[in-house]
Amino acid sequence: MQAMRLLSRGAPLTLSDVSLPVPAPGELLIRVEACGVCRTDLHLLDGELPDIHCPITPGHEVVGVVSARASDVTRFAVGDRVGVPWLAWTCGVCRYCRAGLENLCPQARFTGYTRDGGYAQELLADARYCLPLPDDVPAAGLAPLLCAGLIGYRAYRKAGEAANLGLYGFGAAAHLLAQIARHEGRRVFAFTREGDLQGQSFARQLGAVWAGPSTERPPQELDAAILFAPVGALVPLALGAVRPGGRVVCAGIHMSDVPAFPYHLLWGERSVASVANLTRADGEAFIPLAMRLGLAASVEPFALADANTALQRLRSGAVQGAAVLEMPGN
């Protein structure tokens, strides 16, 4: 089978022929239908994540069909559609796993980072960490739910009961969360790159009551803000936009350094929090919610061999919504 592989740090992905072994105990062999392209994949290519071992196949928003399973797997059957998210394995015995915080497991493994991911026609995955997906929704529309949606939703819940919610970086995650927030009666304030009038228009189409550049103060105080853009300089800007008692949530796995800022921006019981990874419970809560609400992902499709083009468009901010790789024959 073919896969787009990172052979060395800083290099573009290379289309490679790869042979997979039969599923080990607990594993599924999955024929990939679609895989979302996430900003975390750029952090991998750019060497901004620790302990990157090459070669590696990126991709952690994987939608596929089970084509084989180990003899001890009973949770899924051959022919079932499954999702393979970022969290690929945890130890199950550390203090975090025992406390229901497996997203913080120090031994955790991650799809498309510490084990091969979905920029491929097939992959192997631990059945315990896969998610059941509906058969009647196009694969490309489901793929962004598996990270942009899942980790975005974890950040959304950490933001609390915010009536006025700011979303900094209106990409794959924010365009899904805006739909949830609108359904729940919240007011969304969308922040984009300077001059991104198309992105601001897109946010308004999805129900944002205001959209403007990240450097601009919104017309009303925010109860909370979520930062999807990996730009540390946005932290003090977002703190300046939230009311006393408000919260700023940093949702990315990597962010540039946060600059020094005056204490008065934090004073008034404002707080800054981060979101790390996800848990299986997040998936069990979010995927059914997304289906009930009919979340519609805006998708720009690419062929597997065009993964480098998709990544470059994501890097430049040219993708409206989410970029998704679709596999041949799907």
N, C-alpha and C positions, 0 to 999 in steps of 0.2 A: 504494500500500500504506500501511498505518497503522503508526505507531511512537509510543512514549512518549518524548518529547524533553525534555531540559533546555534551556529557552530562556534562562534567566538564573540566575546563582548564587543559591542559597538559596531558589529557587522550587520548588514541586512540579512534577512532570513533567506535560507536556501531551500529550494524544492528538492527533497531527498526521498529515496526509496528506503523504506523501513520495514523490517519483519518483526511482528509481535509474537511472543510466546503464547502458549495456551494459558487461559486464566489460572492464576494461582489460587489457593484456597481463599474463599471470600470475595473473589473478583468476578467482574463482568467484562466481557468483550463487547464493545459498543460500536456499531456502525454510525458514524457521525453524519447527521443531516445538516446541521448548521452550528457555527460557533461565533459568538459575539467578539468584537474587538474592543478591548478595554484599555483605559489609560495606564493601568498597571502593567500591561504588556509593553508599553513604551518605557516604563521604569526598568523593566527587565532588560530590554534591548540597550538602554543607556547605562546599564551597570549601577543603577541607583538603589538596588535592593542588595542586602547582604548575602554572602555565600552562594553566589550564582555558579552553578556547575554546568559547563557546556560539554557536549551538545544537549539541548533541551528543546522540546516542542511547546510553544506558548499556547495559551487559550484556556479560559476557565468559565466560559459561559456556553457550555456544550449541551446541545440537544441531539439525541440519537436513539437508536433502537438496539435492544439487546440481541446480539447474534449468537452468543454462547455464554455459558456461566459455569463456574466451578461446581462440583458435585455437592458441596455443602451449602450452596446459596439457595434459599427458599423464598426470599422476599420478592424477587422479580423472576419472570419467565421469559424465555426466548420470544421475541416479538413485541415485548413491552417497550413503550417509549419512556425514556428517563432523561433527567437533567443531571449534569455533572458540574457542581459549583466549585468555588475557590477552595473550600476546606475539603481536603482529600483524606485525612487520617489524623487521629489524635490518640494519645497513649491510654486514656481511660482511667488512669490511676493517680495522676498528680492532683494537687490541691484544687486546681482550677477545673479539671474534668469532674472531680467529685462534687464540686459546688455548682455544676451546671454552667460553667464558664469555659467550655472547651475551646472557644475562640482564642483564649489566652494560653492554651497548652504550650509549654516551651518546646515540646518535641513534635508539634504539629507539622504535617506535610501539606503542601498546597498544589493544586492542579495547575499545570502550566508554568510552574516555578521550581518546585522541588521534585515533582514527578511530571511526566509528559502529559500534555494537555490536548486540546481539541482542534488545533490548526492541522488537522490530519483527517484522513478518511476513516480511521479506526483509532480507538484508544482502550486501554485497560483501566478499570476504576474499582475501588472498594465499594461493594454493593451497599454497605451500611451508610455511606455518605452520599449516595445518589438519591434523587428526588423523583417521585412519580409525576409524569406530565400527561396532559390530555392529548388524545390522538387527533382531535378535530380542530386544532389551531395550527396555522403554518409554523414550521420550525423556526424560521427567521424571526417571527414575531415573539416567540418564546425565549429565544437566546438572551436578549438583554435583561430579562427578568432575573437571570441566575447570578448576576453580580450588581449591575447598575440598579436593578430593582431590589435585590435582597439586602445588600449592604446599605443601599440608600434608605431602605425601610428601617433598618436598625438605627441609622442616624436620625431618621424622622421620629422614631419613638423616643430616642434620647433627648430630642428637642422639647419634649413635653407637650402640654396642651396649649400650644402657641396659636393664638387667633391671627396674629400678623407674623407670617413666616417668610424670612428672606432666604433665597437660594442663590448662592454665589457660584457661577459656572453653570450655565444652562445647557447641559449636554444630556448624555444618555440617562443618568440617574435623575436629574432634576425634571426632565420632561415627563418621567413616569410619576414622580412624587407630586408634581403639580396637579396631576389628575386625581390622585388620592386626596390631596388637601382640598381641592375644590369639592369633591364628593362629600367631605366631612365639614364643609362650610367654612373653611379657613381662607384667609386672604393671603395670596402669594405675591411676593415682591421679587422679581427676577433681576439678577445682576449678571452682566455679560462683559466681554472685553470691550475696551473703548472702540467706538465706531461700529460695533456689530449690530447694525440696524436690522439685519435679517433675523438674527437670533432673538432680538427683542420683540420683533413682530411674531415670531414663532411662539414665544412665551405668552404673549397676549392671546394668541389663538387658543392656547391651552388653558386659558382662564386667569392668567396673572392680572392683578389689578393695576400693576405698575411694572415697567421694565426700563432699565437704564444701565449705564456703565457702573462698574464696581467701585469707581472712585466717587460716585455721587451719593449723597444722602437721600434715602427714600422720603416720600412726603409724610410718612407717619413713622413713629417709633416701632421697632420690631420687638416682638416677644421672644423670638429666637431666630437664629440664623444658622444655616448649614453650609459649610464650605466644601464644594466638590473640586474647585480649581486648586491645584497643588502649589499655591502661591502663599508663602508665609506672610507677606506684607498685607494680605487681606484680613488677617486676624485683628489687628488694631482698628482697621476700617469697620469691620463687622461689630466690634465691641462699641465703637462710637455710634453705631446705628441701633443697638438694642437698648431697651429701657432698663432701669434698675431692676435687679432680680432676673434679668434675661440671661440667655445662654447662647454661646457660640459653639457649634459642634464641627470639628474637623473630621471629614469623612474619608480622606484619602489614606493610602498605605504609605505614601511618601509626600513630603512637602518641603519646599525650600525653607531656609531658616526664617523664624519669626523675628522681626526687628524689635529693638527696644522701643517701649512705648510708655507714656506717663501713667502713673498709677491711677489717676482719676478715671481712666477708661475702664478699669476693672472694678473700681470702688462702686459701692451701691449694690453689693452682693451679686454682681454679674459673675459669670463663670465661663471657663473654656474647658471643653471636654473633647476627647477623641473617640473614634470608633475603630476597633480592630477586628478584622475578619468577620466571621459569622458563625452561627451555631446551626445544627440540624433543626433545632426548634424554630429558628427564624424561617427556614424554608417551609416547614410544616405549617406555619402561620401565614406566610406571605403568599405562596403560590395559590392556595385556595381563595385568598382575598383578591388577588389579581384577577382570577377567573370570574369571581362574583361581580367585580366592578367592571369587567370587560376592558382592562387596561390595554390601550392601543400604543404599541411601540412604533415610533416613526423610524423606519429602517432604510439604510442605503446598502444594497447587497453588493458583494464582491465574490469573484471566484477564488478558490483556495490559492491558486498561483499568483493572485494579485494582492496577497496579504500585505506586502510592503507598501503598495499604493494606498491601501486602506489605512495603514498605520500613519503614513505621511499626511493623509487628509485629516485624520484625527489630530495629529500634532499641530497642524496649521489652523485648526478650528473650523475647517470647511464642512465637517459632517453635521447635519441637522438631525438631532436624535442620536441614533446608534448605527455604527457600521457592523455588518454581519457577513461572515464568510459562509457561502453556501457550497456544499460539496457536490461534485459531479453526480448526476443521476437523481438528485432530489429537487 
